[in-house]
Amino acid sequence: MQLAFGRAACSRFTFSILRLECDNCTMATIQLPGLIDAHVHLREPGFPHKEDFASGTAAALAGGVTMVLDMPNTMPPSATPALLAAKAALAAAGTRCDIGLFVGATSSDVDAYLPAAHRACALKIYVSDTFGSLRIETLALMHRFFRTWAERADEIGYRMTGAALGLGPIAVHAEELMLPVCLTLSRIYSVPLHIVHVSRRSEIELIRDAKEAGFPVTCEATPHHLFLSTSDLPRLGTRGDMRPRLATPDDVAALWDNLESIDIFATDHAPHTLAEKAGETPPPGVPGVQTLLPLLLTAVHDDRLTLDDVVSRLTSRPRRIYGLPAQPDTTVSVDVDARYTLSDADQVTRVGWTPFAGREVFGRIERVTLRGQEVYAGGEVLAAPGSGRVLFQ
Amino acid sequence: MQLAFGRAACSRFTFSILRLECDNCTMATIQLPGLIDAHVHLREPGFPHKEDFASGTAAALAGGVTMVLDMPNTMPPSATPALLAAKAALAAAGTRCDIGLFVGATSSDVDAYLPAAHRACALKIYVSDTFGSLRIETLALMHRFFRTWAERADEIGYRMTGAALGLGPIAVHAEELMLPVCLTLSRIYSVPLHIVHVSRRSEIELIRDAKEAGFPVTCEATPHHLFLSTSDLPRLGTRGDMRPRLATPDDVAALWDNLESIDIFATDHAPHTLAEKAGETPPPGVPGVQTLLPLLLTAVHDDRLTLDDVVSRLTSRPRRIYGLPAQPDTTVSVDVDARYTLSDADQVTRVGWTPFAGREVFGRIERVTLRGQEVYAGGEVLAAPGSGRVLFQ
């Protein structure tokens, strides 16, 4: 279903999860369910000068995102029950939207995460080069993580099957040849596998073929890998540096050509300060949670996506992959006709910039309601720190 | 079935592929079918100072091996129809036993090998560090080789299914994390996959589990990975350096514990001169084709293997994996009671050494017959260069 912004008659807005609020069809405000960004780095504990739960979830609400899943490569990493519990306490105090926490796998204490597995949204394994200290580099360890996860799932089930204490999938940062490594382990042990931020033709084509062959795999793509490429690097400099790196225009075309194989969109919101980005050893990563929806709605406007493509990949599908709870009475009102230019100044994230600064987009988030409470309206974040829920605790 | 050397009564030698030739049970000469070493490097063209078809197959016959499969990482590599045909001509002129040739995949001309695929015993892909120039390092190329092989098999079938022009498997040097890379591609495209020289616990355990999960995979182990370990390195120096490197005693134990998952034994006979081994940059690789059988028969003597374990892994199983033709009237007579010490001086390979020098073994090869012709007897190689056959031409 295609949404023809601004020109459509009311009768065209029959999309089941939408409700048009219009005034003789001159306004084009649509109401979406609260969105899920299944991949963010809110940097707490360890790097609050970049972001914390309060600042990162404020940016989320400003972007229409009412639930985020937060990655474990903080300092210290979320790799033991005690560390995950400590992070959950920080999150409970700071978060303005609902939040799930990943648990991380480390090479130093390989089974340490296990007692906390059911309190995490998923196990995250870093197989490829990334920011932080969680990279896994041997077959023996990878093998062990998948076998152990499968054994634990034998005991308590997977959350997406409705088990009370169930596990989520194993989510992996696995680029290039590390992708089929994870596919084999996932297939052998029947562990649901989620591939984060797919960026290359070789990767999305392999995932497509693996799905056809019955591998239990899902994947995500980020807005920066869909809307930026290596051709933007001269302009962006280190503001365009993240992991996986921006890919070639051919890689970007392959993502678009294989949209049906991309289960969800997620931002990999990974803020670093502009001072850090301008420094001697600029860390990889870019913010993104606030610009997610307008970038995708602009692609709808440009007839590259349907609204259903966008909404399903930000609501029902991440909910199914991670076994996430519903958020009743949670809506996002968007003026889909509003056209404006993204700017650093408008960014709510603590680091105050976006790699998409200067880009003209459609779709202004006007109001966000979470469980009946207005949490964002008129450009202001209204939710207090700690008003969101920490999932699975 | 266990063969009790020297002490057994004739009635115990009921093993179907054996025929006991004895004199009141005081001699213990057994007759085996001609053996297959499915992994040798005969170094021609490019490195005849190390080995050539005539010298390498002389060593094979002296070891009871009547068929070898020769690897493509020569100079130039066997990576195009013309190069494979040129190598086949050299082999036809030089070989004293039957020989099949692998074709190699290269990153420089990715589909070049394809028209010669059915003339090779298999496609060999080097995913891990090795001697030569054939290493493949990107997912896109790996993906392409497997997809292309599967498409070609759709046209002409796999040889092991009896197809007239059929293909063999894809054989890979894939250590550690490169192993599950190949497993995924093999499973997705239903390409039979043979893992050469497995050396680590992590690898054999993954192969075991992949087989249980239905992956179309077979594997081999070499005598040096079964009978040597890192604990031998101080004694061996560069004579113990090969790829994969000698593994830990725990890795070796894992190979023995998972013998049922090891489909075949093969030597990775990879001769370099002692001068090269003593040089500034010693190349990895050791000779092995001549010492294969006595080392394994000694393990039978030590009750670590049965004779069936050995013979099936050197005859029927490699024949099935690669779709190799039978060799009628081809036998190897072995005095299984003969006890002697392996020495450099006894090695027929041009390089004239073995990493097993000084080891006491059982089992002296007395006579080898190939298609009714005596090709080895009394310590002498009787077959002339060019008397063997080049397979699949």
Interface residues (C-beta under 8 A of the other chain):
Chain A: E137 T138 L139 A140 M142 H143 E176 L177 M178 L179 P180 V181 C182 L183 T184 L185 R187 I188 Y189 R200 R201 S202 E203 E205 L206 D209 A210 E212 A213 F215
Chain B: E137 T138 L139 A140 M142 H143 E176 L177 M178 L179 P180 V181 C182 L183 T184 L185 R187 I188 Y189 R200 R201 S202 E203 E205 L206 D209 A210 E212 A213 F215
